[in-house]
């Protein structure tokens, strides 16, 4: 496996840190220091062996000059590749959200990790402009999540109709889930304001 670090208009320095999940062993573990001139890059080579069957995410991390943690991952499959390439299963816990004035309804999102290492990502609630106002509001718009190795987790979004919401109005909402370079969209759910 090759790890590359690069920079653009300013020099950069630091160290690459590896996060190696259980079930994988790295031949060259530890941190790799880099000192890059403007527009420079450095490459490091890593040999990985699998000790347990399954799919895992090996992460390479650096910190930028602002202290922000930057990460990229590579999927490593030991043994027979899975028939389903889906890293994370995503399901909505409702097909329709019926909102009565002044009430809050939850939209649960169920996440199922198909890998043998932790998955981190973010879920974004997508809905049309009418659900961004005060009459009907859905949110939070974006939230992070973590799902343990081979585990499940649930996150939830809320829909709220104010007392001034027009009965009979309707919209839709869906959730976009992004993790480790992959994106998945749920089917849309109907959002109705009822009396």
C-alpha positions in Angstrom: 0.0 0.0 0.0 1.3 3.5 -0.9 0.6 6.5 1.3 1.2 9.9 -0.4 1.2 13.3 1.4 1.2 16.5 -0.7 0.9 20.3 -0.2 0.2 23.2 -2.5 1.2 26.8 -2.1 3.0 26.6 1.2 5.6 24.2 2.7 4.3 21.6 5.1 5.7 19.3 7.7 4.4 16.7 10.1 4.0 13.0 10.5 1.7 10.4 9.0 0.0 8.4 11.7 -1.5 5.0 10.9 -4.7 3.6 12.5 -4.4 -0.1 11.9 -7.6 -2.1 13.0 -7.4 -5.4 14.7 -7.0 -8.3 12.2 -4.3 -6.5 10.2 -0.6 -6.2 10.9 1.6 -3.6 9.3 5.3 -4.4 8.5 6.3 -0.8 9.0 4.1 0.5 11.7 4.6 3.9 13.4 4.8 7.5 12.2 6.4 8.7 9.1 7.9 12.3 9.2 7.6 14.5 6.1 9.1 17.9 5.3 7.6 19.2 2.1 8.6 22.3 0.1 5.9 24.3 -1.7 4.0 22.0 -4.1 5.9 19.0 -2.8 4.9 15.5 -2.0 6.3 12.4 -0.1 5.4 8.7 -0.6 5.6 6.0 1.9 5.2 2.3 1.3 3.4 0.0 3.8 3.1 -3.8 3.7 0.0 -5.2 5.4 -0.9 -8.7 6.3 -4.3 -10.0 7.3 -4.6 -12.2 10.4 -8.4 -12.6 10.4 -10.8 -12.8 7.5 -13.1 -9.8 6.7 -13.0 -6.3 5.5 -11.3 -3.5 7.4 -10.4 0.1 6.9 -6.8 1.1 7.4 -6.5 4.9 8.0 -3.6 7.3 7.3 -3.9 10.6 9.2 -2.1 13.9 9.3 -2.7 17.3 11.0 -2.6 20.5 9.0 -1.2 23.8 10.1 -4.6 24.7 11.6 -4.6 21.6 13.8 -7.4 19.9 11.7 -7.1 16.1 11.4 -7.1 14.9 7.8 -7.7 11.3 7.1 -7.9 8.9 4.1 -8.7 5.2 4.4 -8.1 2.1 2.3 -10.3 -0.9 2.4 -8.4 -4.2 3.0 -10.2 -7.5 2.4 -8.7 -10.6 3.8 -10.1 -13.9 2.5 -13.0 -14.1 0.0 -14.3 -10.7 -1.1 -17.9 -10.0 0.0 -20.6 -10.5 -2.6 -22.2 -7.2 -1.5 -19.8 -4.2 -1.9 -21.9 -2.1 0.4 -19.7 -0.9 3.3 -22.6 0.6 5.3 -26.3 -0.5 5.2 -28.7 2.5 5.6 -32.5 2.3 6.3 -35.1 4.8 7.2 -37.3 4.0 10.2 -40.4 5.6 8.5 -42.0 6.0 5.1 -44.2 9.0 5.9 -43.9 11.8 8.5 -47.2 13.2 9.5 -46.9 16.5 11.3 -49.6 18.0 13.5 -49.2 21.7 14.3 -46.9 22.3 17.2 -45.6 18.7 17.2 -42.2 17.1 16.6 -41.9 13.8 14.7 -38.6 11.8 14.6 -37.1 10.3 11.4 -34.8 7.5 12.6 -32.0 6.3 10.3 -30.6 2.9 11.0 -26.9 2.2 10.1 -25.4 -1.3 9.8 -21.6 -1.7 9.5 -20.6 -4.5 7.1 -16.9 -4.1 8.0 -14.8 -5.4 10.8 -13.5 -2.0 11.7 -15.1 1.2 12.9 -16.9 3.4 10.3 -17.1 7.2 10.7 -19.0 9.5 8.5 -21.8 12.1 8.2 -25.4 12.1 7.4 -27.1 15.0 5.6 -30.8 15.6 5.6 -32.0 16.8 2.2 -35.4 18.4 1.7 -36.8 21.2 -0.5 -36.7 24.9 0.4 -40.2 24.9 2.0 -38.9 22.8 4.9 -36.2 25.4 5.8 -38.7 28.0 7.0 -40.3 28.6 10.4 -43.6 26.9 9.4 -42.1 23.5 8.8 -38.5 22.8 9.9 -36.5 19.6 9.6 -33.0 19.1 11.1 -30.4 19.0 12.1 -29.1 19.3 8.5 -25.8 17.5 9.1 -24.7 15.2 11.8 -21.7 13.0 12.3 -21.9 9.3 13.2 -19.7 6.4 14.3 -20.6 2.8 13.9 -18.6 0.1 15.8 -17.0 -2.8 13.9 -19.7 -5.1 12.6 -22.2 -3.1 14.7 -25.3 -1.1 14.3 -26.2 2.5 15.3 -29.2 4.8 15.0 -29.3 8.5 14.4 -32.4 10.7 14.2 -33.6 13.8 12.4 -36.6 15.8 13.6 -39.5 17.4 11.7 -41.5 20.2 13.4 -44.7 22.0 12.2 -45.4 25.4 13.8 -48.9 26.4 14.7 -49.0 28.5 11.5 -48.1 25.6 9.2 -50.7 25.2 6.4 -52.7 21.9 6.8 -52.4 19.8 3.7 -49.0 21.0 2.6 -46.5 18.3 1.8 -42.9 17.8 1.0 -40.3 15.1 0.9 -37.0 14.4 2.7 -34.2 12.0 2.2 -30.8 11.3 3.8 -27.4 11.2 2.2 -24.8 9.2 4.0 -21.1 9.7 3.3 -18.3 7.7 4.8 -14.8 6.7 3.6 -15.2 7.9 0.1 -18.6 6.4 -0.4 -22.0 8.0 -0.7 -25.4 6.4 -0.3 -28.9 8.0 -0.6 -32.0 6.7 1.1 -35.4 6.6 -0.6 -37.4 9.8 0.0 -40.1 9.9 2.7 -43.2 12.0 2.4 -43.7 14.9 4.9 -47.3 16.0 5.4 -48.9 18.6 7.7 -52.1 17.2 9.0 -54.9 18.7 11.1 
